[in-house]
Amino acid sequence: MAEEKKGCASASTCSKESCAGCASANKKNPFEVETNPNARIKHVIGIVSGKGGVGKSFVTSSLASMMAKAGYKVGILDADITGPSIPKMFGVHGPAIGDDNGTFPIEAEDGTKIMSINLLLEDEEQPVIWRGPVIAGAVKQFWTDVQWGDVDYLFVDMPPGTGDVPLTVFQSLPVDGIVIVTSPQELVQMIVKKAYNMAGMMDVPVLGVVENYSYVKCPNCDEEIHIYGDSHIEDVAKELGIGHHKLMEFLRDHGVFFYNNDMTNIPYERFRNEGKFVVKETRCRDGAFRSVTYATRKGLDYVRKLLKKNGYDISAAVTE
């Protein structure tokens, strides 16, 4: 993991056998709830934001789709009870069904398993007018009462802010880390720091920051138009010591992230021959088939090592 849980002073030297009688090892979070017996979830990643309207659900969906394409078994727990949007993004509808052992998540076309309050309502446009404790209880039930099956990565799409639901998720679920989503407005520094500080208080690692709405490109001249003002995310990320959107530029510069499958890119040719990346003909939204690059497991291992070597520790987000 990117960051060890606090508690044992000798955590770096002890083993599973030597920790068997350790008091620190036997400590258990009193608020953590057990998952459904028919759920085997390896990692839980929270997607949070300090304010609404920054594209948090879009980032959640994008991360889930990316991991699904990489071959992982993925699920999304939509914890935004009063403003659910994940089902709409994946084109899925309820009602979700279940049996005596719990409710089954709805599976999207790409295999992503989804549970959202909108999959349980008779009318998707019906508002959920609940107080905080009831909403928090529903989120916990999505963990305890849903038969998730085998899931490598469960992404939790949380409502904005630092209120009941984020607190419930951090306390009740074994969260491996969070991704903070923000936008370029002037309030960004305060917003990111609030989310970052809450994660620190709850002993949850911050895996990185994603800035959405950075700019829009003019369709005629490709000029970048910064509608919401200049970005401040680099300064904030540097101050807090966490990764940010420059990570993608780093990957691109090292031949890992490619635009338009440029066949003249020498690293691309070499990595493809080494089996790190594959090219598949994929049908796009306009109906046409185009060549799309996908990373293989070997490619993901390469990315992990490359990032760690250059100071990016994202092991909590990509380690099986």
C-alpha positions, 0 to 999 in steps of 0.5 A: 500500500502507498501508506501503512496503517498506523498502530504498530511501531515495528510494522516494517520488520514484523511478519504474519507469524510474529504478529500473531500475539501482538496487541497492535495486530489484534486491534480492530476498528470498532466502527468497521462493518463486515461485508456480505458473505458472498462478497470478496473485495480486494481493494476499496478506493474512495472518490471524494471532493470538497464541493459539488459539481466538479465531475466526481462521478465522471472520474469514478466511472472513468477509473472503473472503466479503465480498470475493467479494460485492464482486465480487473473485476470492478464494482462501483458503490454509489454512496451519493444517495440523494444525487445518484448518477452512476446508473445513468452513466453506465446505462443500467436500470433497476430494479435490482433483485436479490435472495435471502443472502442479499441484493445482487448488483446490476452489471453494466455492459463492460462487466462493472458491478453497480449498486445505487439507490436509483436501482432500488427505487420504483421511479428513478426520478423520485427524490430521496428525502432522508436525514443523515443517519438514514442515508449513512445506514443505506451506504453501510447496507450497500456494503453488508447486504449486497452480494458483490462476488469477486471484485478486485477494485470497488470504487466508492462514489461519495457525495461532496463535502466532509459530512455523514457519508464520507465519515461513514465510509471511512469508518465502516469500510476498509478504504485503501485510499482516496482520489480527490477530484477538484476544478480550477476555481479560486477555492480549489486550495481550501477545498482540496486541503479540507478533503486531504485533512479529513483523510489524514484525520481518518488515517486514509491515504490520498492516492492523488488529485484529479483536476476536471474542467481544466480547459476547453479546446477551440475546435477551430484553432486548438487554443486552450480556453481556461473557462474557470480560470488558471489552474492552481492544482500543481501548487496545491499538490506540491504543497501537500506532497501528492500526485496530480494531473502531471502524472499523465504527462509523465507517462506519455513522455516515457512512452506509456501513454499514447495519443492516436496510436502513433506507430512511429513512436519507438517506445510504443513499438518496443513495448508492444513487441515485449507484450506490454501493450496490445492493439485491438480493433474497437467499435467507437460511438460513431460505428467506425472501427479504430485501433485502440491501445490497451495495457496488459498485466505485464504493461501495468507491472512496468508502469508500477515500477516506472512510477515508483522509480521516479517518486510516484508511489501509487501501489495502493491503487494498483497492487493486487 
